[in-house]
Amino acid sequence: MARVTVHYWAAARHAAGVPEERQDAETLAHLLATVAKRHPGTLAELLTRCAFLVDDLPVGHRDHADVTLTDGAVVEVLPPFAGG
């Protein structure tokens, strides 16, 4: 189990009620399930539309269950942004 830091941006920060937190998880899918349970409601729904960076690298369309997290990793939660 890896201890990771989750950074929430924009609407995700508002929905989580915190700018960041530390969580234990093995994969990105496990992490997202954990934070959705910890912050039920708006954040859980918003996570389905977010993009993610793990240690500054985009996750893209990879299956979140295949994204292994390492101890000390930083996961950025990026909600959809408006504008252009």
N, C-alpha and C positions, 0 to 999 in steps of 0.2 A: 504494500500500500504506500503510495507516494503522498507526501504533504505538499500541496500546491497553493499558490496565491491566485485568487480570482479577482480581476479588476473589472468592474462594471462601468460602462460608459452610457451617457445620455439617458434615454428612457429606461434602460436596464438598471442604471444606478438608482433612479427614482423608484422603480418597482421593487428592487431589493431593499431599499432603505439604507444602504451602506455603499461606500465607494469601493470597498474591497473586503475580502475575508479570506481566511485560510481554511482549507478543507482537505480531507483525506480521500483519495480515489485512485483507482487503478487505470481507468480509461476516461476519455472525455465523456462518453455516454454515462458512465457511473457518476462522474462529477455533476453532470447536468441533472440527472435524476435526484441526486442529493440536494443540490441547491433549489431545485423546483419544489421538493418536499419541505425544505427549510423555509422557503418564501412562497407559500401557496398563493394562487390567484394570478395577478397580472404578470408576474415574472415567469411563471410556469408556461403561460401561453406565449409570451414574448420570446422565450428561448427557442421556440420552434421556427422563428423567423430571423434569428441572429446569425451573424458570421462570427467565427472564432479564430483567434491567433493563439498558438502555443509556442512560447519562447520566440515571439516575433515572426513566426512562420504561419502563413494561412493554412487552415484546415481544408478549405475548399469543399468539394463534394465527397470527400472521403467519409466512409461510415464511421460515426463517432465511436463505435465499439472497437474499431481498429486503431484508434489514436491512443497509444499507450502514453501515460504520464509518468514523468520521473520526479524524484524528490527534488523540491525546489523550483519546479516548473512554474511559469507564469502564464495564466490563461486570461486572455482579453475577451470580453463579451461585448460585441459590437452590434447594437440594434440597427435596423434599417434607418438610413439617414435620408432626409428630404433635401431637395435642392439640386444644384448641379453646377 
